[in-house]
Amino acid sequence: MEEFLTPTFWFAVGQIIMIDILLGGDNAVVIALACRQLPDHQRTKGIMWGTAGAIILRVILIFFALTLLAIPFLKFVGALLLIWIGVKLLTPDAEDDHSNIKGSDKLWGAVKTVIIADLVMSVDNVIAIAGAAQTSGNADHQMPLVIFGLLVSIPIIVWGSQLVLKLMDRFPMIITAGGMLLGWIAGTMTQTDPGLVAYLPQDKVWGYAMGTAGALLVLVLGKVIMARRAAPGSAA
């Protein structure tokens, strides 16, 4: 029980909530699109059941991700993917990825659409949340940590998505901080990769250094890509 009262635990919870809000904003759009053709009296049910199914599926995927990250060098691969996701967060494309999501006028059809779409879109969330959960330092509490973080963040996404989006539009630094957070997690994941622990110092100072390096790498790559897009004659 004492483990749940430590600053490390709550820092990891905060990371999971921020990751899920930043990377899961699309979930609210998916739910709205999937349920838009339902009769009014079924829309709430569609949202509730679809969200519940998506949460359960996400927890199962994260459980497997936590297990797989124990394999040598998979954390390193996951870290590279998180760097890429963080850069994408800072350099969004103008394309609409939701045009192919079809609504259904049947309750379970809409629920199925929400769950399948969430599965397709969950790779980034799963890897990032699994990495954040491992920063708690206690393997026994990683799944409770994940579940708690998801239960807090999912209602924010579903019912507070408009507020979250407005805050992000008004304070772009939130997006920048989110991208750098993914870089931080990537750096700390690399330090604890089973295939690299023999070659990297495992003290906290080195962990902070690697986390900072990952965060700065995402920031620099994002700035470079945006500068290229804004340059005269750019194809973007």
C-alpha positions, 0 to 999 in steps of 0.5 A: 500500500505504501508504494501507492503513496510514493511520488514515483507512483503518482509521477507515473500516473500523471505520465499515463494520463497525459499520454492518453489525453494527448494520444487518445484525443482521436478516440473521442472523434472515433466514438462520435463518428461511430455513434452518430447514426444511432437513435438518440436514446441509444447514443449514450449506450453506444458511447458507454459500451464502446468505451468500456470495450476499448478500455478492456482491450487496451488493458489486455494489450498493455499487459502483453506489452509489459511482458514483451518489453522484458525481451532484450532490445525490444525496449530499444525498438519501442523507444525509437517508435516513441521518438517517432510518435513524439515527433509526429505529435509536434509535426501533425499532418493536415490529412483527416484520418477519420474519413473512412470510419463509418457510422452504424444505425445499430447499437452493437455495430457502432460498439464494434466499430469503436472497439476495432478503430481503437485497436488500430489506433492504440499502438502508440498509446500501448507502447507509451503507457507500458513505458511510463508504467515501468517508471514506477519501479515496482513490477507488481504495481504496473498493471494497477497503475495502468488501469488507474491511469486509464480509468482517470483519462478515458472519461476526460477524453470522452466527455472533456475532449472539446475542453482538452482540444481548446486548451491545446489550441490555446496553449500549444506548449501542452503539445510540445510538453507531451511530445517531449514526455514521450522522448523522456520515456524513450530515453529511460526505456533505453537505459533499462533495456535488458539487452543494454543494461550491461553497457549503460550505467543504471544510476538515477543521474544517468537515467535523468540524462538519457530521459532529457536527451530523448526529450530534447531529441524529439524537440529538435527533430520536430523543430527541424521538420516544421522549419523545413515545411515552412521553408520557401519552395517546400512541398508541404 
